[in-house]
Amino acid sequence: MSDDKPDQSVLSGPSFFAGYSNLMLRLVSSLVLAPLAIAAAYVGGEVFLAFWALAALIVLWEWDTLVCARDRNSVLTIGVVTLVGAALLLAFDWFGTAITLVGLGLFGVAALASRARRRWCVAGAAYAAALLIAPVVLRDDPRFGFIAILFVFVIVWLTDIAAYFAGRALGGPKLMPSVSPNKTWSGAIGGTLAGTIGGVLVAGAPGNIALIAVALILSVASQGGDLLESAIKRRFSAKDASQLIPGHGGLMDRLDGFIAAAVVAALIGLAHSGFAAPARGLVVW
């Protein structure tokens, strides 16, 4: 007769407790970080700008430490100056000038980095700048800015959470084993469904086909950003971007999906409504 009780040797093994402990750390870290992000988005203005400027500086430091090797200090200095300057320009709504400064900063990084690391260091500066500019572009819309940021947050968070639990519960074929061995197609599909549903509910338009399509695109972009960062870490033989956040590794590990989704969201909003109302262009169809 088969024994329906769980295998106690598995439950008591180190892998079970290590996984449980890591999950608890992830939950605690999220309970701290998520309210801060939402509060900053609600307040908006200089508080929101400062929040994402700090996040961009930390991500730049993590990226440069991971990929730039001996070029790190000089490249990081140029990157920091560029991000701080861009943040100051964004404070005055000089978006075009801020983007121009970022472009000049990328040239500076390319000039200082060695040939072997040049493309990686330039990519890091662009990645951090995207984290700064994309959310600020969306939040700058006084009427729809907060709901647009919340829309992206919910899609990214629900996608990540649902993918984790659906993948563990259902298993099945791997999504991209050469990049991230633990991710499955079942997790990706479950995450996409949850993120899409959560996004359209937050936007208050569950029957809007265009908005459903936008939410689905952002969910897929979020997972693409996660896979991109996994590929970079694998390329440089790193488990985490840093050890800054308990249970999450580095800030880049936590924001990889958001960066991709925020950039795509900003581009959709700009394409739909222009710089005058990018957040409206994202959530009103």
Summary of the structure (lengths in Angstrom):
residues: 285
radius of gyration: 19.8
end to end distance: 59.5
largest distance: 73.7
contacts: 977
relative contact order: 0.12
helix: 78%
strand: 4%
